[in-house]
Amino acid sequence: MASTANAIKAILDTLNDIILGKEQITKLALACLLAKGHLLIEDVPGVGKTTLAHSLASTLGLSFQRVQFTSDMLPADILGVSVFDRKTQQFTFHKGPIFCQLLLTDEINRTTPRTQSALLEAMEERQISIEGETYDLVEPFFVIATQNPSNQIGTFPLPESQLDRFLMRIKIGYPDAHAERQLLLGQNSRDKLKQLQAVISPEQLLTIQTEVENIHTSAAIIDYIQQLLEHTRNSDLFHFGLSPRAGLGMLRAAQAWALIAGRQQVLPEDVQAVIASIVNHRLQTRDAYLDRDVVAELISHVAIP
């Protein structure tokens, strides 16, 4: 436990040295990856979305590929393509950028739904099927996607099936005055990124992920999560409720949050710490103009065990 605690502290310290004044955000991002989830970062340009993804890959020692999504991209640009070899008179499959441990899909909502859907199988099953063949992806495998707010020009909203495959959606937001002054007076984050060293190896990351799954979860916590799911499905406020995948993700994220806090059991506070990042991109209110806090709605209607 001590070595895991030291590794987690070193990871967070490194991330917080790059992403200034956003300790809660970096903690959520790390919890997402420890829970074997994919991460969606939505915010305006220039607040550090891509930098956070780069920092996570470098700190965790993961092989990294970045794909800039555009409106004219095709699925083959991500998955790979078969090329005919005249010498052998056979097609040879050339792997695409998805064959890595951390794939950054930058501005994912600037490409068409056809290209977005190329990620569905990979995110859920850690494999891709193309031209009748199935290829396993390396472990660990994560997708970190960034997207601009949907009201910006040239965006294609992600469908519900795609959104549900992202364990968390976070927003970085503007830095506070103190952090921004440090940014203006200090070293450029891009320069710091070049000097980043891996804190752990991918093999150590897999070990920590196993520890997350072994964090004790009482029957009361399971009941609490089930009641949260049930409330979303029965409430008149939402179009549809949370999926079983969302419930399992909520459990894993709470376990990861408990491990980061140095505990061996999940508390209701762990569930509440991660719930906003898990439900806000999955739940849609029936009235699009209704300005209500979805998380507050859930927490206020479901009793804490």
N, C-alpha and C positions, 0 to 999 in steps of 0.2 A: 504493500500500500504506500509505503514511504517513497519508493522510486516513482510510482505513478503520480503521487502528489507533487513531487519535485518536477517531474516532466511537465505536468499541466501548468504549474506556476511559471516554468521557464517559457512555455509556449505563449501564455498570456502576456508575460512581461515583454516578449519580443514583438507580439502583435501590437501591444499598446504603445510601444516605442515608435511604431510606424503610423498607426491610426490614432492620432492624439485625441484625448478627451472622450473616447467612445468605449469605455471599459465594458459596459453592459452589452453593446453590440458585438464586440469581439468574443465575449463569453458565450453569447447566443450562437454565433457562427461556429465556434469550437464545439459546443454541445451538439449542434446539428450534425457535424461530421463524425463525432464520437458515437452518435446514435445511428450511424450508417444512412443518414439522410442526405437529400440534395437541397441546395440552398438557392433561393431566389432573392436577389437584392434589387429593390426598386427605389429609384430616387432620381433627382435631377442630375444632369451632367456636372462633373467636376467635384463631387464630394468624396471620392475615394472608393468607389465600387470596385473598379478593376484592381486598384492597389491592394484592397483587402483580399481579393482572390489570389493575387500573386503572393502576398505575404503568407497566406495559409499554405499554399503549395510549397514554398521554400522552407517554411518552418517545420512542416511535417515531412519533408524529404520526399515529396511525391513528384513523379514525372508529370509534366505540365504541357498542355496545349491550349492555345487561345484561338478561337474562331470569331471573326467579326461578321455578324449576321447582316445581310443586306437583302433587299427585296428580290434580287435575281438569283439567289442561291438555290441550289438543288440538294436533295438528300445525299447524293453521291459526294458532294463537297464535304460532308461530315463523315459518312460511313466508309467511303472508299469506292473504287470502281475496278471492273475487270478490263484489262487491256489485252488485245490479241497480240501474241508473240509469233512473228512470222517464222522464226527459226524452229520453234517447237510445234507450230501449228495448233497452239492451245491458248486459251485465255488464262491470264495470270491476274489474281486479285491483288490490287495495291491498297493496303490499308489506309483509311482516312485518319484524321486527327482524333477521332473518338477512341482510338486505341492508346489510351494513356490512363494515368491514375486520377488526375484531376483535369477535367475539361471545362474551360471557361468559355461559355457562349455569350459573347458580348452583344448587348442590345438584341436579345432574343425576339422581342416583339417588333423588330423591323423586317423580319422575314415572313414569308407566307405560311399559312397553316400546314401546307404540304411539307415544307421543310421542317417546321416545328415538330411535326408528328414523327420524324425520323428518330427522335430521341426517346419515344415512349417505351419501346421494348428494352432499350439499353438501361433506362432509369429504373425500370421495375425488375427486370430479370438478369441484368448484368451480362447481356449477350445481344448480338444483332443477327438477324436473318436476312440474307441477301442472295438473290439468284439461286435459291434452293439450298444454300449452305448456311450453317449456323456457326458463328464465331464467338467464343467466350471472351469477355473483357478481363483485363487484369484486376487483381484485388490488391488493395481497396480501390474502388471506383466511385468517383463523385462527379456530379455536374453542379457547377456554380454558374448561374445565369444572372446577367444584369439586364434590367429593362428600364426604359424611360417611362414616365407617367403616361397613361393611355390617352390623355388629352393632347399630347404633342403630335405634330404632323408626321405622317408616314408610319404609323404604328398599326400592328395587327394584334388585337387582344388575344391572349392565350385562352384556349378552350378549357372548360372545367376539367376534362380528363388529364390535360397537361398540368394544370395548376395543382391537382390533387397529388401528383407525383413529387412535388416539392414539399419536403417535410416542413420547411420554414420559409416565410417571406419576411425580410427585415428591411428597414429603412435607416440609412446612416444619418441623414440630416446634416444641417450646417453645424460646424464646430462652435463651441461657446467662445466668448471673447478671449479668455486666457489661452485656450488651445490654439485659436487662430493666430494669436500674437506669437506663440511658439513656432507655428508654421512659417510665419512671415520672417521671423528672426533666425530660424534654425536651418538645418540642412534639408535639402529637397528630399521628399519621400522616395522619389525614383532613385536617387543616389544611395539611400539607405538600403533599398531593395537589392541592389547589386551586391551589397556586402553581407546579406543575410546568409546565415549558416543553418543547416537543418538541426533542430533540437532533438528530434527522434527519427527513427527509421520507419519505413512503411510496415516492417514486421512488428515493431513496437506498437505502432498505431493499431494493428490488428489485435494485439494482445489487450490493449486498453479497451477496445470495442467489446471484447469478450468480457472484461470486467464490468462494463456497463450493463450487459445483459444479466449479470449475476447480482446486481444491486437488489436488495430485498424489497419487494413490494407487497404490502399487506393486503388482505382481503378488503379492508376498508378503503384503501386507495383505488383498488380495482372497481369497487362499487361507485366511488366518486367519479371516476372517469366514465363509467357506463352511464351514470345519471347525467353527466354533461352531454354525452352523445345523444341520449334519449331526449333531453330537453330541446336540442336543436331540431330533432326530427318531428317533435310534436308541437313546437311553437308556431304560431301564426305569423311570426315576424319574418321567417326565412322562407325562401323558395324551396329549399330542400336541406336536409340535415347533413351532419358530418358522416363520412364513410367509415367503415371498419378500418381502412388503411389509416385514416386520420386518427382514430382511437389508438391504434398500435403505435403510431408515430408519437402521439402525446405521451404514452407510457415510456417509450424509449428515450424521448427527450427529457422527461422528468428524471429518469434514472441517470442520464448523462449529467444533468444539472446537479443531482445529489453527489455524484462522484467528483465533479469539479469542486463542490463545496467540502469535500473530504469526508462524506458520510457514506455508510453502507446500507442505508435504507431511505426510501422515498417518503417525503413529507408532503402534505397538501400544498405547502408553500412552493415546493418544486414544480408541481403541476401548474400553479398559478403564475409562476415566473416565466414559463414557456408558452402558455396557452395563447397569448395574443399573437405570437409569430406563427402559430399553427392554424388558427381558425380564421384570421382576418382575410386571407386570400381564398378561403373555401366557402365562406358563408355570404350569401347575398340577401339583402332585405327585399321584401316584396315591393316596398315603395322605394324607388331609386333615390328619391329626394328626402328620405327620412334620415335625419342626422342623429343617429343613436350609436352609443358605444357598445359594440357587439360583445366585447369581453365583459364589460360591466353588467350587461344584460344576463350573461351566462352565470357569472359568479354570484350575482345577487339572487338568482332563482334556484340555485343548487346549493344545498347545505354542505358545509365542510364537515367531514367525518371527525 
